Amino acid sequence: MNRLTTSWGTFTLIRHPEDPRDPLRAWDAADAYLLGHLADTGTDLSGTVAVLGDRWGALTTALHAAAPGALVQISDSYLGRRATRDNLARAGAGPDAARLLTTQDPPPERIDVLIVRVPKSLALLEDQLHRLAPAVHEGTVVVGTGMVKEIHTSTLRLFERILGPTRTSLAVKKARLIHTTPDPAADPGPNPWPYRYALPADVPEPALAGRTVTNHAGVFCADRLDIGTRFLLGHLPRGLGRARVADLGCGNGVVGLAVALAEPGAELVFTDESYQAVASAEENFRAHAGAEREAEFLVGDGLADLAPGSLDLVLNNPPFHSHQATTDRTARRMFADARRALRPGGELRVVGNRHLGYHVALRRIFGNSELVASDPKFVVLRAVKR
């Protein structure tokens, strides 16, 4: 059941997109533990309450009924923000119940209660704590939460180094809380994000060799070229002419950039549900594709914003995790989305770990699947819209 009971009411919560077949909940024990702690301790929520990393809006939705002051959510996820809006509406909250900011937006100038749902990416946590630290004052209540397997010594060190002395709670239902006492005299040093590195000389697309790429915190494999992406770069289609090409789930946009450099006539679309990813992709494209070259950069739900039949080629390295859960649901949605957006005869080209069996999903959705290349770890597959 996706019903979360709190001291401020019971809320029916959904993930986005809503799918009755999805077995994953929109909240977990870590969310419930934190909300219970705030209620039990009578935490003053009358000031500015900032919620960082709320996955599907469970924390924001529950707190809208408890926080009479300004409630702000800060998220890197387009899907998470959509779920938050839907969940607030289900709870009867008006459109001004909470300010929904992205990780690329300027943060609040003052924060009185900072709630942190620990993200999977330690880099994203580091970047966001650096960005929020100037708004935290001596009286700010800082409480983090996560499942035990998500909170490590390195996590606690980040809170302590950037904000102040930090301790953890006992575990309850495999969840734990993080308590930090802000220290105005703390000197966390400079924010190391975004991170930049030079692509290796032996990258399979020669036009990319040695180019410096920018990676905002939280982008997958932000400190080096992902080995799956490397394999796909060696097996990109050629002779695309004026094809319209989408880099779906673009990350830092290296795959789409490779196409742009090798195919001067191609029209590129970069899309991801991560604001950090699309910001990285745009910076890399602007830096290397030339000032006169144009492209589209979309933060959204896959290719939903594109018209049916508007693409000639979709390139995709799909994720197989949703936060800590292993699932191929996202990949299957991406494949179906690609089929809708492709013109007849258009192609989806995918890289994935061999064991994921993407060929089965492609045959179900497209009616065909062809092996382009393989090595002991990865396969590159193509499917054509008939």
Steps between C-alpha positions, in 0.01 A plus 500: 500500500617851422323654799733680741357571845655790693411722795360751250281262303499200270615557143454287191823531304602409146818477301513659156392379256224323690485129417278260697738217407798675660579316828721781633356743756525879492633507859702279731598453864755782482231752404269375774779505762590862427140623500436318828809658653391852402157445653626329816758771574263786419747650253411862423393502135381861490804633313643399163505122468718366217469137389794374297482180295135409567466205264129494418372787711406301811681738735379817329142376482487406867672820613269731307241425769745567784718790384314834513806686372679473167542144372761442232590178320834470317527210255710386205222276369234611254300186576530562874375857458205380291414244767522771767255722313261208453526394864445854629191529281369167629546634854289805417792743506487809285760586234686722747533236773870456423766654278647228281859587411749304295860439598595756233286778654634753753428359849305686771688783671411373848409151621362435849441125463703299250376150425725281288398173341844350436540446124666205333767736367746620763619761251151649471476517879837674520408755235161579652630532856760747372227697321270503803761567769485884467125487578546291815541692826589407856137426590420290192369151574674258265363146474594246235345162435567186302498127518794351692660373177491855358681671790875444519788654690571712191144633514539615859838656426341718233238634742768560763752666269255727322241582770626400847515226767295196397365189670260223401198346666426140578361303209122452480359265233842511328484882479719753674500874570790744474515794743731792426565807717591789268833665569516852352879489528531184289715535190398231251737623231400553138226301332677251266197481269457514207789265425695510173725241342654432160365209297767235436703498181373151413129586519329312211373823340823678392332843490451477878859412590653737753196725526416628847149418620304662781305288747264646757468304823273198486557422131568130452872419496588868534875452551581284198362361174248226579605167348152436358500841331850430369377178339201676340728774362684235301178382333307812401327509159669707229386700199203654678470804273234735640352244737332614821675312782407476868747419777244348739610497864789715381702533822785736416409478131821337373311262267298779338811716480682222315220494242506880469875502433493211253177596321496876426150486351332310783249672727550408867258470791637438850252385762523373858286513813796642695550877500867446582541272198339733248702794633816292447397395149426858398831631633691226315313557175551877513869455575578255219236502226552860392309818572297476179378144569154470656346221705206443735551436870199356680453410865196276506340160492699334225383606154149595613543859383581395142239440233436143383710409197733800543831313541722298269731352762495453878818413690458363851703369792210436741535483879401180676459648848229719649678640807601176682258268318617294201237511227470500120179706517678821398670329205173352376331839522789657308472237225124553463551876504762471226269294280227764529740784414672325207382529141433176309843359418659689789741319730557463872858404588560382859796394711449286808652232720465160336309350794217756479348332195386820328451308174189341648341837583598642161340211313183542704482876435645530147446149368871470424845524655842465338838455665742770379798414722588319820784443743511295821310771693288705256282470192396767252157429352291670231127493446318654203150643499309317227 
